[in-house]
Amino acid sequence: MGMERGYHYGVMARAIAEIDAAGGERVSLEDLAARLAMSPAHFQRLFTQWVGVSPKRYQQYLALGQARRMLAENFTVLDAAHEAGLSGAGRLHDLFLRWEAMTPGEYARGGAGLTIRWGWFDTPFGEALVMGTERGLCGLGFAAEMGRDAAFADLTGRWPRARFIEDAPALRPWVEAALGGREAPLYLIGAPFQIKVWEALLAIPSGQVTTYSEIARAIGQPTANRAVGAAVGRNPISLLIPCHRALAKSGALTGYHWGLPVKRALLAWEAARADAA
């Protein structure tokens, strides 16, 4: 994968900043292109290639109130998915994923005995650090907001006793499959409660959102909103386990482990693509 998609995300992050600076006023295509030092034609072509809709239409998905609109119009109730067993098999949202989870005993050992391979990959949302065991992808973190060193320390710190080997070629087939909507395996490394929350996240379709309280209810712990929020924030496989689709009841984006600009770009990208389809 080339660096073109990461470049697109860099433009998106700058566009978000410019749209926010306008204080809710619509920015014309010509003005926005000029602020990003691009010709209107190139700007239009780049956006349409990246998300599938025009910059003018895309701008509505970047509005600060977009999350509230999605919550009102694209809310996902998770009970049905939970009752189906969340077995880890079958098609999940717009990706083909299969997953298995580490046992509690394995988790308690802090990754001892695990060999985790890692590499850097270009994605539609900037450069990503991807990690995987022989059983599947176990980590995916974005570096656009926090930088490479912090992202690497973040993921490796979750499994302090594992053996880490740089080996992007070994992971590339899984990464390309997952980003291309083809089958890829995930290996969930976490505490049992965290894994329940991550399984619930996997049931949220692309272009839709849910709330922390809905996740708590779906996993049978309706008073555990705070614990659910913490587990969502500790999801190690961003994008593929879609923690960005969890919102506060108010529609606020709240925190996002890899940076709120990434979360906004993710939600806007998915919403625009879902509406266009």
Secondary structure, DSSP 8 states (H G I E B T S, - for coil): --SHHHHHHHHHHHHHHHHHHTTT----HHHHHHHTT--HHHHHHHHHHHHSS-HHHHHHHTSTTHHHHHHHHSB---HHHHHTT--S-SEETTEEEEEEE--HHHHHTTTTT-EEEEEEEEETTEEEEEEEETTEEEEEEE-TTT-HHHHHHHHHTTSTTSEEEE-HHHHHHHHHHHHTTS-EEEEE-S-HHHHHHHHHHTTS-TT-BEEHHHHHHHTT-TT-HHHHHHHHHT-SBTTTS-GGGEE-TT------TT-HHHHHHHHHHHHHHHHH-
